[in-house]
Amino acid sequence: MSINLKLVQFRKKIRVNQKKVIDTIIGDHSTQSCIFCGETSFLTKEHVIPQWVYNRCTKRTFVTTTNGVSQTYNKTTLPACKDCNSNILGALERHLKHEFEKTDASIQGFSNETLELIILWLQTLEYKFQVLDLRRNLNKVKGADYIPFIGKMPISMFQGSPDTSPAKVFSNLRASLKALSIKSKSKKLNSLCVIYTKNQDFHFFHASNEFIFIELAEYGVAFFFFYNRIFDDNADAIIAAREIVEDHYSDKGT
């Protein structure tokens, strides 16, 4: 089955089951059901960031900004049924890896069809991070007072603006899953920045419901995507992305 037909199947599954999926996740953040379609059988471990992205290195970590705690990529997983994980999303990633391998970002661009698939892939990462942040509790931060009641609350309640409410978190979760069911990403094309890179290592950072930056050193390309900002011109998105990237690396002392 072609990737397009598999994605048709994926979108249909989400549209039919999205209310049940979100209601289940809200009701039980640790529910053992597929985070995409709600299936409870044939569950697998879906990596929040795919293993191939960081060359399956079990020592690589990422830091949650709210906790300041490092977590290994290979152990950061969510439940997904075999069909959604391996058959559909696995096929999407294999298709994109093939596109990355055959395209030299320094001399040519990706087709609009491929760019839309990249956007879909980045939207799946955003949705998975939102679910993950509902499943993780706020830990004690070094040098700060720890309040047991607050410690039992999901990290997602502390992401974004200071007045983030549970209702807003759940609304964002619904919207991020719904985005996966929308076929055309044409309105979002200007929100995706494709960057040629010579860096030798994988880099990643993201802000929930705002943006994601992911650098694929193996393929000489990086992507910065604004989840909810629409730009009239891609050049404007590139300027905005550059400011955020520079601030991020400045904060890291690099």
VENQUI-V572809 format. One record per residue. OMEGA is omega in whole degrees, 0 to 359 (* if undefined). BURIAL is I if it has 9 or more other ideal C-beta (glycine too) atoms within 8 Angstrom, else O. Layout:
{{OMEGA;BURIAL} {OMEGA;BURIAL}}
This chain:
{{181;O} {180;O} {181;I} {179;O} {178;O} {179;I} {173;I} {178;O} {180;I} {181;I} {179;I} {179;O} {181;I} {182;I} {183;O} {191;O} {190;I} {179;I} {179;O} {181;O} {183;I} {178;I} {180;O} {180;I} {179;I} {181;I} {181;O} {185;O} {182;O} {182;O} {177;I} {176;O} {182;I} {183;I} {180;I} {185;I} {178;I} {180;I} {181;I} {180;O} {177;O} {181;O} {176;I} {177;I} {179;O} {179;I} {180;I} {169;I} {184;I} {183;O} {183;O} {182;O} {182;I} {174;I} {175;O} {179;O} {185;O} {182;O} {182;O} {181;I} {168;O} {186;I} {173;O} {188;I} {181;O} {180;O} {187;I} {183;O} {178;O} {176;O} {179;I} {180;I} {188;I} {180;I} {182;O} {186;I} {176;O} {180;I} {175;I} {181;I} {183;I} {182;I} {181;I} {185;I} {188;I} {187;O} {186;I} {183;I} {175;I} {179;I} {178;I} {181;I} {178;I} {178;O} {181;I} {178;I} {178;I} {178;O} {179;I} {182;I} {185;O} {183;O} {175;I} {185;O} {181;I} {184;O} {180;O} {180;O} {176;O} {175;I} {178;O} {179;O} {178;O} {179;I} {178;I} {177;I} {176;I} {178;I} {178;I} {180;I} {180;I} {176;I} {176;I} {178;I} {179;I} {180;I} {181;I} {178;I} {178;I} {177;I} {180;I} {182;I} {173;I} {183;I} {182;I} {177;I} {178;O} {179;I} {176;O} {179;O} {182;O} {177;O} {181;O} {177;O} {180;O} {179;O} {185;O} {181;O} {180;O} {181;O} {179;I} {182;O} {180;I} {178;I} {184;I} {180;I} {182;I} {180;O} {176;I} {185;O} {182;O} {183;O} {178;O} {181;I} {175;O} {180;O} {179;O} {178;I} {181;I} {177;I} {177;O} {179;I} {178;I} {183;I} {182;O} {175;I} {179;I} {181;I} {180;I} {182;I} {181;I} {185;O} {186;O} {176;O} {187;I} {180;O} {183;O} {185;I} {181;I} {180;I} {180;I} {178;I} {177;I} {189;I} {174;I} {183;I} {175;I} {180;O} {184;O} {185;O} {179;O} {175;I} {182;I} {165;I} {181;O} {175;I} {185;I} {178;I} {181;I} {184;I} {175;I} {173;I} {180;I} {185;I} {182;I} {187;I} {183;I} {184;O} {178;I} {182;I} {176;I} {180;I} {171;I} {184;I} {174;I} {185;I} {188;I} {177;O} {178;I} {182;O} {176;I} {183;O} {180;O} {179;I} {178;O} {178;I} {180;I} {178;I} {180;O} {180;I} {181;I} {180;O} {181;O} {179;I} {180;I} {177;O} {181;O} {183;I} {174;O} {179;O} {181;O} {180;O} {180;O} {*;O}}
